[in-house]
């Protein structure tokens, strides 16, 4: 589930670079997704 959300946001972010749509919101969502992804990887390895 997390990987799917991450990939969708990454694709939207890349489309934002190509088409110039979305602006700062997509970049903000990408940063949030990266933080959540890193947090899940760190806590997942401890379990």
N, C-alpha and C positions, 0 to 999 in steps of 0.2 A: 504494500500500500504506500509506504513512504517513498519507495523507489519510483513508483508510478507518478506520484505528485511531483517529485523532484524532476523527473524527465519532462513532464508537461510544462513546468515552470521554466526549465532550461530551454525548451523549444520556443516558448513564447518570448523569452529573453533574446534568443538569437533572431527571431522574427522582428523584434523591436529594433535590433541593430540594422537589419536589412531594410525593413520598411519604414522605420522611424515612427512606429506607433507604440502607444503604451507609456512612453516616457519613464519617469522615475518610479512609477508604481511597480513595474515589472522588475526593475533592479532591486527595489526594496523587498519584493517577494522572493527573489532569488537569494538575497542575503539571509533572509529568515529561513528559507529552506535549507541553505547550507549549514546554518547554526543548528537547526533541528537534526539534520543528517549527522553531523559530527557528534552531537550529544547522544543520538541513538547508537552510533558506532562505539562510542566510549562506554556507555552504560551496558550495551549488549555484550561486550567482551568480558566485563566483570562478572556477569551472571553465570 
